[in-house]
Structure formats: C-alpha cells, structure tokens
Amino acid sequence: MAGAFLALVAVMAGAFGAHGLRNLVSERGLEVFQTAVTYQMYHSIALVLLALLAGQGLPRKLLGWSAGFFLAGILLFSGSLYLLVLTDIRWIGPITPIGGVCFMVGWALLITSGLRRNK
C-alpha cells in the first residue's frame, strides 16, 4: 500500500512540476524536481515489488529492511530535492546523498534476500 500511495504522490508531484512550477522556478529547478519525482516513482514501484516477492519465499525480514531503506530514501532523497526546489533552503542539499545511500542499501538488501531465498 505504501508503494502504491507513494507512486500516486509521484504522479501528482510530476504533474505539479510540469504545470505548476514552469513559471516559478528555473529550468535547473525543474530538472531537480523531475529527478526527485523519477527516483520516488522507481522506488515506489520497488516497494510494490517487495510486497510481491514476500510471497515468493524470499526472507521477509530482509525484504522488510529493504522496504524501510527505500522509504527512508524517498523521504530523504526526493523529499530534500522537493524542499530545495520549493523553498530554496540550501542546507537541505547535503541530506540528499544520505537518501541515495538508503536507496543503495535497500537494493543491496534485496539482492541479499534473493541470494538467501528459502528453498
């Protein structure tokens, strides 16, 4: 459910960025906003995938940790980019790479769960 909800929010944010922000922020700001939307959508779909994989014999604990890191990544990576574009608060920028690391850890945990699949 979280993945579907966050995918819906990504579609709404994408529409807002494409139509509502066009005359309010710079071209670079629109690119940054689109990056946030794109990563949010990818990882929202990944959350849905994790839910499906939970029924396929992969270790649920690792999948749960992976989901947590994907959620944290969406909040920290995409959230910080949204805030950066919408508020121009520059100190938010250093938070973005922490979100990127969360995404990487989430993917590594998914790989690990596949390697440890219950036979």
FIKEDREN-880859 format. One record per residue (C-alpha): residue number from 0; residue in one letter; x, y, z. Coordinates in nm, 4 decimals. Each point is the difference from the previous one (the first is absolute). Layout:
BEGIN
+-----+--------+----------+----------+----------+
| num | residu |       px |       py |       pz |
+-----+--------+----------+----------+----------+
| NUM |      a |        X |        Y |        Z |
...
+-----+--------+----------+----------+----------+
! end
This chain:
BEGIN
+-----+--------+----------+----------+----------+
| num | residu |       px |       py |       pz |
+-----+--------+----------+----------+----------+
|   0 |      m |   0.0000 |   0.0000 |   0.0000 |
|   1 |      a |   0.2852 |   0.2397 |   0.0796 |
|   2 |      g |   0.1514 |  -0.0572 |  -0.3439 |
|   3 |      a |  -0.3288 |   0.0657 |  -0.1785 |
|   4 |      f |  -0.0656 |   0.3112 |   0.2090 |
|   5 |      l |   0.3486 |   0.1389 |  -0.0629 |
|   6 |      a |  -0.0345 |  -0.0759 |  -0.3726 |
|   7 |      l |  -0.3246 |   0.1986 |  -0.0022 |
|   8 |      v |   0.1762 |   0.2878 |   0.1757 |
|   9 |      a |   0.2823 |  -0.0206 |  -0.2571 |
|  10 |      v |  -0.2498 |   0.0335 |  -0.2855 |
|  11 |      m |  -0.1604 |   0.2977 |   0.1740 |
|  12 |      a |   0.3395 |   0.1587 |   0.0669 |
|  13 |      g |   0.1003 |  -0.0565 |  -0.3616 |
|  14 |      a |  -0.3138 |   0.1727 |  -0.1231 |
|  15 |      f |   0.0563 |   0.2866 |   0.2447 |
|  16 |      g |   0.3592 |   0.0341 |  -0.1165 |
|  17 |      a |  -0.0920 |  -0.0069 |  -0.3670 |
|  18 |      h |  -0.2902 |   0.2422 |   0.0229 |
|  19 |      g |   0.0130 |   0.1901 |   0.3288 |
|  20 |      l |   0.3699 |   0.0755 |   0.0291 |
|  21 |      r |   0.0830 |   0.0875 |  -0.3601 |
|  22 |      n |  -0.0123 |   0.3766 |   0.0521 |
|  23 |      l |   0.1075 |  -0.0028 |   0.3652 |
|  24 |      v |   0.3403 |  -0.1683 |   0.0013 |
|  25 |      s |   0.3022 |  -0.0134 |  -0.2268 |
|  26 |      e |   0.0561 |  -0.2658 |  -0.2639 |
|  27 |      r |   0.2569 |  -0.1582 |   0.2340 |
|  28 |      g |  -0.2581 |   0.0006 |   0.2795 |
|  29 |      l |  -0.2429 |  -0.1861 |  -0.2270 |
|  30 |      e |   0.2713 |  -0.2576 |  -0.0794 |
|  31 |      v |   0.0714 |  -0.0526 |   0.3701 |
|  32 |      f |  -0.3719 |  -0.0331 |   0.0736 |
|  33 |      q |  -0.0348 |  -0.2559 |  -0.2828 |
|  34 |      t |   0.2928 |  -0.1987 |   0.1426 |
|  35 |      a |  -0.1818 |  -0.0146 |   0.3340 |
|  36 |      v |  -0.3186 |  -0.1195 |  -0.1706 |
|  37 |      t |   0.1860 |  -0.2618 |  -0.2038 |
|  38 |      y |   0.1815 |  -0.1508 |   0.2970 |
|  39 |      q |  -0.3176 |   0.0042 |   0.2064 |
|  40 |      m |  -0.1854 |  -0.1896 |  -0.2732 |
|  41 |      y |   0.2745 |  -0.2588 |  -0.0490 |
|  42 |      h |   0.0153 |  -0.0732 |   0.3698 |
|  43 |      s |  -0.3770 |   0.0024 |   0.0436 |
|  44 |      i |  -0.0167 |  -0.2725 |  -0.2637 |
|  45 |      a |   0.2821 |  -0.1789 |   0.1828 |
|  46 |      l |  -0.2134 |   0.0039 |   0.3164 |
|  47 |      v |  -0.2834 |  -0.1677 |  -0.1903 |
|  48 |      l |   0.2505 |  -0.2540 |  -0.1346 |
|  49 |      l |   0.1198 |  -0.0758 |   0.3541 |
|  50 |      a |  -0.3563 |  -0.0760 |   0.1058 |
|  51 |      l |  -0.0341 |  -0.2428 |  -0.2904 |
|  52 |      l |   0.3351 |  -0.1637 |   0.0742 |
|  53 |      a |  -0.1006 |  -0.0576 |   0.3622 |
|  54 |      g |  -0.2346 |  -0.2700 |  -0.1273 |
|  55 |      q |   0.2720 |  -0.1654 |  -0.2082 |
|  56 |      g |   0.2121 |  -0.1490 |   0.2778 |
|  57 |      l |   0.2473 |   0.2840 |   0.0485 |
|  58 |      p |   0.0938 |   0.0811 |   0.3606 |
|  59 |      r |  -0.2666 |   0.2404 |   0.1238 |
|  60 |      k |   0.2282 |   0.1600 |   0.2564 |
|  61 |      l |   0.2488 |   0.1071 |  -0.2675 |
|  62 |      l |  -0.2827 |   0.1157 |  -0.2250 |
|  63 |      g |  -0.1392 |   0.2041 |   0.2885 |
|  64 |      w |   0.3372 |   0.1655 |   0.0570 |
|  65 |      s |   0.0281 |   0.0663 |  -0.3727 |
|  66 |      a |  -0.3436 |   0.1637 |   0.0022 |
|  67 |      g |   0.1003 |   0.2149 |   0.2958 |
|  68 |      f |   0.3092 |   0.1216 |  -0.1793 |
|  69 |      f |  -0.2007 |   0.0725 |  -0.3159 |
|  70 |      l |  -0.2494 |   0.2016 |   0.2061 |
|  71 |      a |   0.2808 |   0.1892 |   0.1723 |
|  72 |      g |   0.1603 |   0.0627 |  -0.3388 |
|  73 |      i |  -0.3209 |   0.1430 |  -0.1423 |
|  74 |      l |  -0.0403 |   0.2310 |   0.2980 |
|  75 |      l |   0.3631 |   0.1098 |   0.0156 |
|  76 |      f |   0.0956 |   0.0037 |  -0.3686 |
|  77 |      s |  -0.3192 |   0.1065 |  -0.1738 |
|  78 |      g |  -0.1298 |   0.1939 |   0.2984 |
|  79 |      s |   0.3160 |   0.2070 |   0.0308 |
|  80 |      l |  -0.0015 |   0.0772 |  -0.3725 |
|  81 |      y |  -0.3659 |   0.1051 |   0.0127 |
|  82 |      l |   0.0754 |   0.2289 |   0.2947 |
|  83 |      l |   0.3104 |   0.1382 |  -0.1664 |
|  84 |      v |  -0.1924 |   0.0980 |  -0.3121 |
|  85 |      l |  -0.3107 |   0.1269 |   0.1776 |
|  86 |      t |   0.1662 |   0.1900 |   0.2848 |
|  87 |      d |   0.3544 |   0.0694 |  -0.1260 |
|  88 |      i |   0.1318 |  -0.0974 |   0.3449 |
|  89 |      r |   0.3565 |  -0.0993 |  -0.0879 |
|  90 |      w |   0.0907 |  -0.1900 |   0.3196 |
|  91 |      i |  -0.2439 |  -0.2720 |  -0.1101 |
|  92 |      g |   0.2333 |  -0.0974 |  -0.2885 |
|  93 |      p |   0.2418 |  -0.2135 |   0.2064 |
|  94 |      i |  -0.2905 |  -0.2227 |   0.1091 |
|  95 |      t |  -0.0559 |  -0.1203 |  -0.3575 |
|  96 |      p |   0.3047 |  -0.2339 |  -0.0160 |
|  97 |      i |  -0.1113 |  -0.1684 |   0.3239 |
|  98 |      g |  -0.3213 |  -0.0900 |  -0.1790 |
|  99 |      g |   0.2024 |  -0.1320 |  -0.2927 |
| 100 |      v |   0.1953 |  -0.2232 |   0.2363 |
| 101 |      c |  -0.3307 |  -0.1262 |   0.1423 |
| 102 |      f |  -0.1083 |  -0.0962 |  -0.3519 |
| 103 |      m |   0.3260 |  -0.1898 |  -0.0544 |
| 104 |      v |  -0.0314 |  -0.1832 |   0.3322 |
| 105 |      g |  -0.3600 |  -0.0914 |  -0.0859 |
| 106 |      w |   0.1092 |  -0.1511 |  -0.3322 |
| 107 |      a |   0.2899 |  -0.1839 |   0.1650 |
| 108 |      l |  -0.2420 |  -0.1489 |   0.2529 |
| 109 |      l |  -0.2297 |  -0.1099 |  -0.2814 |
| 110 |      i |   0.2933 |  -0.1711 |  -0.1722 |
| 111 |      t |   0.0946 |  -0.1658 |   0.3274 |
| 112 |      s |  -0.3550 |  -0.1237 |   0.0520 |
| 113 |      g |   0.0073 |  -0.1542 |  -0.3484 |
| 114 |      l |   0.3261 |  -0.1762 |   0.0801 |
| 115 |      r |  -0.1492 |  -0.1329 |   0.3227 |
| 116 |      r |  -0.3272 |  -0.1095 |  -0.1553 |
| 117 |      n |  -0.1730 |  -0.2746 |   0.1974 |
| 118 |      k |   0.0237 |  -0.3187 |  -0.2021 |
+-----+--------+----------+----------+----------+
! end
